[in-house]
Amino acid sequence: MNDRELFEAGDVDFPRFQVGAPPQHLITTLLGDYWISRPEQLPSAALVRLAEEFGVSAVAARAALSRLTRRELLVSSKAGRRTYYRLTDRAAAVLQEGRQRIMSFGLEQGAWDGRWVMAAFSISEEQRDLRHALRARLRWLGFAPLYDGLWVSPRADADGAAAVLTELEIPIATVFRAEALDLAGMRAPQEAWDFDQLRRTYEGFAAQYAPLLERVRRGVVGASEALVARTGIMDTWRTFPNHDPDLPAELLPADWPRAAARDLFVEIYDTLGPLAEFRVKQIVAAFDPALAELVAHHRTSSILALT
């Protein structure tokens, strides 16, 4: 996957997602899930031990903490020989925004008005980094390329798209709304998405996590496994908005699998929350029992309530 693993917003440069939960990505995910917006700082040793639950070595975890601090995603302090960390306020705010979008993805929406938001732009081939940055940002907003320089979305925020084009200083660009004409031989805007591939992706997600859901329902998942599994399914689910912009029902094929996939995600994520929180508390308590009591997980409903 080439897009940002969480999201891109402003000057907050979150680490890219890679297979195997790289340490920087993992640490920001864990802080976002169990320590979001807390002013207190966690001992570095506790964060290193948390990363070890996922097979990350202590050396790699400490290096990740140092890099995240240099990138201004974490703020650190020292007390004696101990180092402590928390998310910066800006990083926490962007994580909150991203979590709300991830958790709302797949919910039923109101009727679509039939109008498309379109972002048109021209960037020279020599400006490859700029092209990549713009494409990643537009995908996060829910756009897809109908043609190379014409990206479309049925529900995206036009002002948000304009802000991205302005921020990246795209010299030739415009954003507008329009209705598509149903003309024979003309490409429909929804053809910007590969529905067959999306269906296979949703079905693969369901097949991958159905055995875990069955074990969750039987109550045979332990605390350590719950922490790892809950983080894993969040990592997988958060990629869907980059590929499927929550297309309106009017544009979807019959028996579209998105709702079933969302139900599976929500049940696993919410049900494993208390067990995962317990495991995080166990680990933090080994270094600071008082801070361990502040660890908290969040259900999808509580995250959505913040919107």
C-alpha positions in Angstrom: 0.0 0.0 0.0 1.5 3.4 -1.0 -0.8 5.7 0.9 -0.3 7.0 4.4 -1.0 4.2 6.9 -3.2 6.5 9.0 -3.9 9.6 7.1 -2.2 12.7 5.9 -3.2 16.1 7.3 -1.3 19.3 7.3 2.3 18.9 8.4 1.8 15.8 10.5 3.9 13.2 8.8 2.8 9.8 10.2 5.0 6.8 9.4 4.0 4.7 6.4 2.2 1.4 6.8 4.2 -1.7 6.0 3.5 -5.4 6.4 4.4 -6.6 9.9 3.5 -3.5 12.0 6.8 -1.5 11.9 7.7 -0.1 15.3 6.8 3.6 14.6 3.5 2.7 13.2 2.8 0.3 16.0 3.6 2.8 18.8 1.4 5.5 17.4 -1.4 3.0 16.9 -1.2 1.8 20.5 -1.0 5.3 21.9 -4.0 6.3 19.8 -6.0 3.3 21.1 -5.2 3.4 24.8 -3.6 6.7 25.6 -5.2 9.3 23.3 -5.1 12.9 24.4 -3.7 12.1 27.9 -1.4 14.8 29.2 0.6 12.3 31.3 3.6 10.6 29.8 4.3 6.9 29.7 7.7 5.4 30.6 9.7 4.4 27.6 10.3 1.0 29.1 6.5 0.4 29.2 6.2 1.3 25.5 9.1 -0.9 24.6 7.5 -3.8 26.5 4.2 -3.2 24.7 6.0 -3.3 21.3 7.6 -6.6 22.4 4.1 -8.1 22.5 4.1 -7.7 18.7 7.5 -9.3 18.2 9.4 -5.9 18.0 12.8 -6.0 19.6 13.7 -3.6 22.4 16.4 -2.0 20.2 13.9 -1.4 17.4 11.3 0.0 19.7 13.7 2.5 21.3 14.9 3.6 17.9 11.3 4.1 16.9 10.6 6.3 20.0 13.6 8.4 19.1 12.6 8.8 15.5 9.0 9.7 16.4 10.2 12.4 18.8 12.5 13.9 16.1 9.5 13.9 13.8 7.5 15.8 16.5 4.9 13.1 16.8 6.0 12.4 20.4 7.1 14.7 23.2 9.6 13.3 25.7 10.9 14.2 29.2 13.3 12.8 31.7 13.0 12.0 35.4 16.3 10.7 36.7 17.4 7.9 34.4 13.9 7.3 33.0 12.5 8.8 29.8 8.8 9.3 29.3 6.7 9.9 26.2 3.3 11.0 25.0 1.7 12.1 21.7 2.1 15.7 20.8 -1.1 17.6 20.9 -1.1 18.0 17.1 -0.5 14.3 16.6 -3.3 13.4 19.0 -5.7 15.7 17.3 -5.0 14.3 13.9 -5.2 10.7 15.2 -8.6 11.6 16.7 -9.8 12.9 13.4 -8.6 9.8 11.6 -10.2 7.4 14.1 -13.5 9.1 13.7 -13.4 8.7 9.9 -12.3 5.1 10.2 -15.0 4.2 12.7 -17.7 5.9 10.6 -16.7 4.2 7.4 -19.4 1.9 6.2 -22.3 3.4 8.2 -25.5 3.9 6.3 -25.8 7.4 4.9 -28.6 9.6 3.7 -29.8 9.7 0.1 -27.2 10.9 -2.5 -28.1 14.0 -4.5 -26.5 12.6 -7.7 -23.8 15.3 -7.9 -20.1 14.5 -8.0 -17.2 16.5 -6.6 -14.4 16.7 -9.1 -10.8 17.8 -8.6 -9.0 18.6 -11.8 -5.3 19.4 -11.9 -2.1 19.3 -14.0 1.3 18.3 -12.6 4.4 17.8 -14.7 6.0 14.3 -14.8 9.1 15.7 -13.2 7.2 16.5 -10.0 6.7 12.9 -9.0 6.9 13.5 -5.2 4.2 16.2 -5.5 2.0 13.9 -7.6 2.3 11.1 -5.1 1.5 13.4 -2.2 -1.6 14.8 -3.9 -2.9 11.4 -4.9 -2.5 10.1 -1.4 -4.3 13.1 0.1 -7.1 12.9 -2.4 -7.6 9.1 -1.8 -7.9 9.8 1.9 -10.6 12.3 1.2 -12.5 9.7 -0.9 -11.5 10.5 -4.4 -10.4 8.2 -7.2 -9.0 8.9 -10.6 -11.5 8.8 -13.4 -8.6 10.0 -15.6 -5.1 10.9 -14.6 -5.8 14.6 -13.9 -9.5 14.3 -13.0 -10.4 12.8 -9.7 -14.0 12.2 -8.6 -16.0 11.5 -5.5 -19.7 11.3 -4.8 -19.5 12.6 -1.2 -16.1 14.2 -0.6 -15.8 17.7 0.9 -15.1 20.1 -1.9 -13.6 22.6 0.5 -11.3 19.9 1.8 -10.1 19.1 -1.7 -9.6 22.7 -2.5 -7.6 23.1 0.7 -5.3 20.2 -0.2 -4.7 21.7 -3.7 -3.9 25.0 -2.2 -1.7 23.6 0.6 0.4 21.6 -1.9 0.6 24.7 -4.2 -0.7 22.9 -7.3 -0.5 25.7 -9.9 -3.1 24.4 -12.3 -6.2 23.1 -10.4 -9.9 23.5 -9.9 -12.7 21.9 -7.8 -16.3 21.8 -8.9 -19.6 19.9 -8.6 -21.4 18.3 -11.5 -24.0 15.7 -12.5 -22.9 13.0 -14.9 -24.9 12.4 -18.1 -25.9 8.9 -18.8 -24.7 8.7 -22.4 -24.0 5.5 -24.4 -20.3 4.9 -24.8 -19.2 7.4 -22.2 -17.4 6.4 -19.0 -19.5 6.7 -15.9 -17.7 8.4 -12.9 -18.2 5.3 -10.7 -16.0 3.4 -13.1 -13.1 5.1 -11.3 -13.4 2.2 -8.8 -12.8 -1.4 -9.5 -15.9 -3.0 -7.9 -14.7 -6.6 -8.6 -11.5 -6.0 -6.8 -13.2 -4.2 -3.9 -15.6 -7.1 -3.5 -12.7 -9.6 -3.4 -11.0 -7.4 -0.8 -14.0 -7.3 1.5 -14.6 -11.1 1.0 -10.9 -11.7 1.8 -11.2 -9.6 5.0 -14.3 -11.6 6.1 -12.6 -14.9 5.4 -9.4 -13.8 7.3 -11.3 -12.7 10.4 -14.3 -15.1 10.6 -12.3 -17.7 12.6 -11.2 -15.0 15.1 -14.8 -13.8 15.4 -16.0 -17.3 16.2 -13.3 -17.6 19.0 -14.2 -14.1 20.3 -17.8 -15.2 20.6 -16.8 -18.4 22.5 -14.7 -16.3 24.9 -11.5 -18.2 24.3 -9.2 -15.3 23.4 -6.7 -14.3 26.1 -5.6 -10.8 27.0 -2.3 -10.8 25.1 -3.9 -12.3 22.0 -6.7 -9.8 22.3 -4.3 -6.8 22.2 -2.5 -8.1 19.2 -5.6 -9.1 17.3 -7.5 -5.9 18.0 -4.5 -3.9 16.7 -4.3 -6.1 13.7 -7.9 -5.8 12.6 -7.8 -2.0 13.1 -4.7 -1.9 10.9 -6.6 -3.8 8.2 -9.9 -1.9 8.4 -8.2 1.5 8.3 -7.0 0.8 4.8 -10.5 0.5 3.3 -11.3 4.2 3.1 -8.3 4.6 0.8 -9.9 2.2 -1.7 -13.7 2.6 -1.2 -15.0 6.1 -0.5 -18.2 4.9 1.0 -20.0 5.0 -2.3 -23.7 5.6 -2.1 -26.1 2.7 -2.3 -27.4 4.0 -5.7 -24.0 3.3 -7.2 -23.2 -0.1 -5.7 -23.8 -3.6 -7.2 -26.3 -5.9 -5.5 -25.4 -7.7 -2.3 -22.4 -5.4 -1.6 -20.3 -6.9 1.2 -19.2 -3.6 2.9 -21.9 -3.6 5.7 -21.2 -7.2 6.7 -17.4 -6.5 6.8 -18.1 -3.5 9.0 -20.2 -5.5 11.4 -17.5 -8.1 11.7 -14.8 -5.4 12.4 -17.0 -3.6 15.0 -17.8 -6.7 16.9 -14.2 -7.9 17.1 -12.8 -4.5 17.9 -15.4 -3.6 20.6 -15.5 -7.1 22.2 -11.8 -7.4 22.5 -11.4 -3.8 23.9 -11.7 -4.7 27.7 -9.2 -7.6 27.4 -6.8 -5.6 25.4 -7.0 -2.8 27.9 -6.3 -5.2 30.7 -3.1 -6.4 29.0 -1.9 -2.8 28.4 -2.6 -2.1 32.1 -0.6 -5.2 33.1 2.4 -4.0 31.1 2.3 -0.4 32.2 1.7 -1.4 35.9 5.1 -3.2 35.9 6.7 0.2 35.5 4.2 2.7 37.0 1.0 1.3 38.7 -0.6 4.8 39.0 -0.3 5.4 35.3 -1.7 1.9 34.5 -5.0 3.0 36.0 -5.3 5.7 33.4 -5.1 3.3 30.4 -8.5 3.1 28.6 -9.9 1.6 25.4 -12.6 3.2 23.4 -15.6 1.5 21.6 -16.6 2.5 18.1 -19.7 4.2 19.5 -17.7 6.4 21.9 -15.4 7.5 19.1 -18.3 8.3 16.8 -20.0 10.3 19.6 -17.1 12.8 19.4 -17.9 13.8 15.8 
